[in-house]
Amino acid sequence: MPWVRSSGLALSWASVYVFSGQIERVAEYLASLGGWLLVLLLGVLAAYIAYKFVARQRFLRDLRISRITVDELKEKIDSGEELGHC
């Protein structure tokens, strides 16, 4: 549907035109921050990477904890024990 693509493009250009004053004010404010903006962006990036790292480590720890051997599973099935915690 080519008309959807061109409609979206027209809408995006219209929004740039409508909000050009606000965009300019934000750009001026960001320019006034100068080097601090770079420090802020790097800090946010570092925090995001740290969060993702901790979440990955937590996920991997959960995978290690929840494993049982085949023999243990067979014993649980044979004893009629309910499997899963859901």
N, C-alpha and C positions, 0 to 999 in steps of 0.2 A: 504494500500500500504506500505508494510514493507520496500521496497527499498527507499522510500522517507525519512523515518525515519533514515535509516542507512546512506543515502547520506548526510542528514543534520548533523548527528553526525560526519561523516568523514570531512565535510567542517568546522565544528567548531573546531575540533582538528587540522586541517591544518592551520586555521587562528591563533590558539594559537602558533603553531610552527613558522609560518612566522613572527608574531609580538611579539615573545618572548623577543626580545631586548627592544622594546618599553615598553612592559608590566613591565619588570624588572626596567626600568628607572622610570616609573610612581610609582611603588611600593616603590622604594628607596626614591623618593621625598616625598611621603605620609608618609613614616616612619620617615623622617627627620622633618616633621611637628609635630610629637609627639602629645602632649595634645591639641595643637591648632587645629588639625584635628577634634578631638571630639567636641570642642567648635564650629567649623565651621559647622559640620554636625548637631549638636543640633540647631544652629541658623537657618539653612536652614529648618529643620523640623518644628521649631516654626513658621517661616514665612509662610510655606505651610499651617499649621493648622490655622493660623490667616486668611489667604486668603480664605480658605474654609469656615471658620466660617462667615466671612463678606459676602461672596457670598450667603450662606444659609440664613442669616438674610435679605439680600436684596430680595431674592426670596420669603421668607415668607411675607415680607412687601408688595410685589407686589400682592401676593394672597389676602391679606386682603383688599387692596385698590380696587381691580377690582370686588368686589362682589356687586350685587344689589339684591333686594328682588324680589320675584315672582310677587308681585303686580306691581312693577316698570317695570318689563319685559313685563308684560301683557299690561300696558299702552303704552309702546314703540311700541309693535307689533300692537296694535289697532290704534295708531296714524300714522302708516306707516313709522315710523322713521327707518333709515337704522341702522342695528345692526352690531356691530364689527367695528374695525378701520383698517381693512386690505384693 
